[in-house]
Amino acid sequence: MSNLKISSPGDVISGGSQDHAMNVEKQAFEQGYAEGERIGKQMGEKMVETVVKRYDNSITQLAESHKGLAEAMEVQTVRLALEIARKIVQRELTMDPDLVAALAAVALKRVSGHQSIALRVSRNDFARVRVAIAVVNPAVTVKLDAALERGDFVVETGQTFLDGKASSQIDTIARALFDE
């Protein structure tokens, strides 16, 4: 058997045993400290990882929101530009009554080989356009169409239909811009 003696509370520990006990206590403290440090480091890393994931998600959401806002602003800007163009064209047609006759004459050249050509125009443009078109192509019948606005015209033949309404042309541009 060995000379190992188990001490009980109140026993006096000899010098060598006291050093051993202090070493064991120191090792236990260091081991506990190292274990605590490791666990603390793991917890800190997990906290940082969670914060980084939240940050990444926030950045992703922010980027998506920014993209959506930019696209919406682009659409609204184009719509505004088209509305401004509509107003400018209407103003120009009002300011220059001969412009309608000139535009209609260009459209009539596209159908010059067709039979029974009719040109429908608004009440505001009828008299001026009828005189101008009679000079360019007397075979064209100019008709008054109360449904058309100033500056609008429609060319009809047995083979085709040309819509010369300013609003239709701007709508065609809008469909092309919006890929509709």
Secondary structure, 3 states (H helix, E strand, C coil): CCCCCCCCCCCCCCHHHHHHHHHHHHHHHHHHHHHHHHHHHHHHHHHHHHHHHHHHHHHHHHHHHHHHHHHHHHHHHHHHHHHHHHHHHHHHHHHCCHHHHHHHHHHHHHCCCCCCCEEEECCCCHHHHHHHHHHHCCCCEEEECCCCCCCCEEEECCCCEEECCHHHHHHHHHHHHCCC
